[in-house]
Amino acid sequence: MHDIDGEMRRLSTAEEFLEYFGVNYLQSVVNVNRLHILKRFGQYIARHKFREGGSDETRSEYRALLERAYQDFVESDAVSEKVFKVFNDASGIRTVSVDTLRAALAERNSGI
């Protein structure tokens, strides 16, 4: 992962990463999902076992991971992909019906 790691440290925006690795993208997708794409890219890197080889092979692997991360949000959306904790927490929220609330309130008020 040699010099590519150093070069990637200088990149900061999703567009810079996509352009550096030569991934074609739609600006409209990046505008809505930039942080999600970068977060997913980082997740893929953390789980990936890089092959031994030169920087060209490593660059190719990084490019494939970034392309995959980008495609996740072309084909889906941030809520469905649940990259960030807030989306995972939101899926665990339970709802309570208005009728249940009214019954609980009536029961509580009858004890006063």
N, C-alpha and C positions, 0 to 999 in steps of 0.2 A: 504494500500500500504506500510505499515510498514517497516520492515527491507529490503524488496526487493528494495525499492528506494535507500537505502544506498549502497546495494550491486551493483546495476546498476551504481551508480556514479563512481565506481571503474573500470567499463568496458570502453574500448575506441575504440576497433575495431569491425567491423561487425562480424568477426569470434568469438570474445569473447562473444558478445551478443548471437549469434546463438548457440554457445556451452553451454553457461550458461543456456539457456532455452531449450536445447536439440532439436533444430531444425536441421534436416538433410539438408545439402546444398552441392551444387557443387562449388568447388573453382573457377571454370571458370566463373560462374555467379556472385559470390561475387567480383572477381577481376575487373570486368567491372562495377558493380553497387553498390559497397559498400556504398558510400555516399547516393545514391538514396534510398537504402534499409533502412538505418538508418533515413533518413529524413522522409520517408513515415511512418516508425514505429512511429516516434514522432508525425506525423499528426494523425495517428490512435489513439494514446494514448490521444491526446488533445481532440478528439471528443468522446471518449469512456466514457460511464457511468459505472464505476466499481461497482460491487455488494458488498454489505456489507458481510463480511465474514473473514475468516482467511487468512493467507499468502499463503496457498496452492491454494485457489480459485483465489486469486489475481495473483499469479504466473501463473496459468493456463490461465487466461485472457491475461496477457502480452505475454505468449507464443503464443497464438492464433493470437494476433495482429502482432507479429513478423513474424510468419509463413505466414500470409496474405501479409505482406509487401514484404517478400522474394518472394512469389509466383507471385506477381505483375510483377516482373522482370524476372521470369522464363518464363512467358507466354507472356510478352510484352518487350518493351525496354524503355530506359530513355527518348528518344524523344517523344514517344507516351504517356508515363505516365505524362510527364511535372511536375515533382516534384519541380524543381528549377525554379526560375523566368526567367532565361535566355531562357529556353525552351518555356515558356509562351509568352515571348516577341517575340521570333523568329517566332512563329506561326502567329503573327500579321504583319509581314513584307510583304509589297506589292511589287510586281515585276513590272518592266517597260520593255516593249519590246525594242529591238534595233531600230526597225522602228520608234517607238514613240520618242526615243532619237534623232534619225537623223532628224526627222521632226521638233522637237523643236529647235535643233541646227541650222538647215537651216533657220527657221523663225527668230531666234535671229540674225543670221549673215546677213540676208537681211535688217535688220534695222540699220546696221552700216553705 
